[in-house]
Amino acid sequence: MDIRFDYVYNLCMMPVMVKEADLDRIGAPEDYEVLDATALGSRLGFKRDTVLAYLSRRNFHRIPRPNRLLAMGPIWYEESVKEWEAMEEDRARGK
């Protein structure tokens, strides 16, 4: 019985393990936190589907351009998102 639960657990964890392996391979700078579409959406106040819709339409007025496009999906670096937010804030103030 335990073997079945281990097998099911391993199947459920496989996408997470693949995602972590992809992130380890890209070699992000040490001080950069990596964000996926879900994390970026929650940071900017959007749903994941909204972020992916903007991305598929190449509409980068409300979201920053992704730093990398991986097989698992686009990723953004935390620092580049902060820089983009600062630029958007300056643009909104008219600088």
Stockholm file with secondary structure:
# STOCKHOLM 1.0

chainA/1-95         MDIRFDYVYNLCMMPVMVKEADLDRIGAPEDYEVLDATALGSRLGFKRDTVLAYLSRRNFHRIPRPNRLLAMGPIWYEESVKEWEAMEEDRARGK
#=GR chainA/1-95 SS CHHHHHHHHHHHHHHHHHHHHHHHHHTCCTTCCEECHHHHHHHHTCCHHHHHHHHHTTCCSSSCCCSEEETTEEEEEHHHHHHHHHHHHHHHHTC
#=GC SS_cons        CHHHHHHHHHHHHHHHHHHHHHHHHHTCCTTCCEECHHHHHHHHTCCHHHHHHHHHTTCCSSSCCCSEEETTEEEEEHHHHHHHHHHHHHHHHTC
//
